[in-house]
Amino acid sequence: MSSGKNGKTKKYIFFLLKMAAAAVLIAADRLICAAAEKGLKGREPVTVIKNIIGLRYAENTGAAWSFMSEHTEILSAVTLILLICGIIVLFLDKIPGKILNTAAVMIIAGGTSNLIDRISKGYVVDYIETLFINFPIYNFADMLVTVGVFTVCAYLIYDMIREEKEKKRQEKENGEH
């Protein structure tokens, strides 16, 4: 077998592993949302840690802070397009490194799970309430997207700083010779 064929096979296996990881995260969110809906809907909020975090059932027809809540169909269409693009980029193996690939899987999983709710119910089930600040109620899928996006941003900032330091180091070396 040629190394080209082995390389393609390896890429496909890694893609399938990434999709399997996303599927596990989606399944976890679906189970948590179902439990939240069954255990919290129509009931009083539950404090998990006093003045820190609680559980409260909410139906969100929009995105974060109910953004675009009157336009669920548009939000769903945009989300679907972004998810398809993300999956294609993962399939084409265009994301460098484990950190960014992990972040992409988290974003895809969270976005997919919220999209499932939007399409099947017309809203996203939210249930985590941050009590120490005035913050919207959110869910596990939102956390996946947020942590994934934060990781990408932190990585890009780190990479820019690293490249700038490397550029200055090279300029210093070239100036000394």
SVG drawing of the C-alpha trace seen along z (x, -y; Angstrom):
<svg xmlns="http://www.w3.org/2000/svg" viewBox="-46 -45 74 47">
<polyline fill="none" stroke="black" stroke-width="0.4" points="0.0,0.0 1.4,-3.4 1.9,-6.1 -0.6,-8.3 -3.3,-5.7 -2.3,-5.3 -2.4,-9.0 -6.0,-9.2 -7.1,-6.3 -5.6,-7.9 -7.4,-11.2 -10.7,-9.3 -10.2,-7.5 -9.5,-10.7 -12.5,-12.4 -14.7,-9.5 -13.2,-9.7 -14.0,-13.4 -17.5,-12.8 -17.9,-10.0 -16.7,-12.4 -19.2,-15.0 -21.9,-12.3 -21.1,-11.4 -21.3,-15.1 -24.6,-15.5 -26.0,-12.4 -24.9,-13.7 -26.7,-17.0 -29.8,-15.3 -30.0,-13.2 -29.3,-16.1 -31.9,-18.3 -34.5,-15.5 -33.8,-15.1 -34.0,-18.9 -37.3,-19.0 -38.7,-16.1 -37.4,-17.3 -37.7,-21.1 -40.5,-22.0 -43.4,-23.5 -41.4,-23.4 -39.7,-25.9 -36.0,-26.6 -33.5,-24.5 -30.4,-25.9 -27.4,-23.7 -24.8,-25.9 -26.3,-28.9 -25.7,-32.2 -23.6,-30.5 -25.5,-28.1 -29.0,-26.8 -31.3,-24.9 -34.3,-26.6 -36.3,-25.4 -36.5,-27.8 -37.4,-27.7 -35.3,-29.9 -36.4,-30.5 -33.3,-32.6 -29.6,-32.4 -27.6,-33.9 -29.6,-36.5 -32.6,-35.5 -31.0,-37.2 -33.1,-36.6 -35.9,-35.0 -38.5,-36.1 -36.5,-34.5 -35.9,-30.9 -36.1,-29.7 -33.3,-32.0 -31.2,-31.2 -31.7,-27.5 -30.8,-27.9 -27.6,-29.9 -26.7,-27.4 -27.1,-24.5 -25.0,-26.2 -22.2,-26.9 -22.4,-23.3 -22.1,-21.9 -19.1,-24.1 -17.5,-23.1 -17.9,-19.4 -16.5,-19.9 -13.5,-21.6 -13.0,-18.8 -13.4,-16.2 -10.9,-18.0 -8.5,-18.0 -7.9,-21.8 -7.7,-22.5 -4.2,-22.3 -3.5,-20.7 -5.4,-18.8 -6.5,-21.9 -8.3,-23.5 -9.7,-20.2 -11.1,-19.6 -12.6,-23.1 -14.2,-22.5 -15.7,-19.2 -17.1,-21.0 -18.6,-23.8 -20.1,-21.4 -21.6,-19.2 -23.1,-22.1 -24.5,-23.8 -25.9,-20.5 -27.7,-19.7 -29.2,-23.1 -30.3,-22.9 -32.0,-19.6 -34.1,-21.4 -34.8,-24.3 -36.0,-22.1 -37.9,-19.5 -39.4,-21.9 -39.1,-25.4 -36.9,-26.4 -33.8,-25.3 -34.2,-23.9 -32.0,-25.9 -31.6,-24.9 -28.4,-26.2 -28.8,-29.5 -25.8,-31.5 -26.9,-33.1 -23.9,-35.4 -24.3,-37.5 -27.3,-38.6 -26.7,-36.1 -29.1,-34.2 -30.0,-30.7 -28.0,-28.3 -27.4,-24.6 -24.6,-22.1 -24.6,-22.6 -24.1,-26.4 -21.2,-25.6 -19.6,-23.4 -19.9,-26.2 -18.7,-28.9 -15.7,-26.8 -14.9,-25.9 -15.0,-29.5 -13.0,-30.7 -10.4,-28.0 -10.1,-29.1 -9.8,-32.7 -7.2,-32.0 -5.2,-29.8 -5.2,-32.4 -4.1,-35.1 -1.4,-32.8 -0.3,-32.0 -0.1,-35.7 2.0,-36.5 4.3,-33.5 4.7,-34.5 5.5,-38.1 8.1,-36.9 9.6,-34.6 9.7,-37.5 11.5,-39.8 13.9,-37.0 14.7,-36.5 15.1,-40.2 17.5,-40.4 19.5,-37.5 19.7,-39.0 20.7,-42.3 23.5,-40.9 25.1,-39.0"/>
</svg>
